[in-house]
Amino acid sequence: MSKGFIKSQRILAEQVRGLRESKGLSQELLALEAEVDRTYVSQIERGVCNPSLLVLSKLADTLGVTSAELLQAKEQHRTKNT
């Protein structure tokens, strides 16, 4: 796998976990609200799967961000918004 893909997978995992925790959501509640399987949320947070654009969109909507923001490192997101 390419280094860029692995980095993106790691960023996505960190963003989903961080946003979920900051909103006080369990993996189960996030999955329920986003209409995806809880085990899939776990896999995304561990960086072991490659979610579709539909799943990214559902998670982003539930977490109150854009799909693009899920793929941006926290440093990039802060810099862009300041």
Secondary structure, 3 states (H helix, E strand, C coil): CCHHHHHHHHHHHHHHHHHHHHCCCCHHHHHHHHCCCHHHHHHHHHCCCCCCHHHHHHHHHHHCCCHHHHCCCHHHHHHHHC
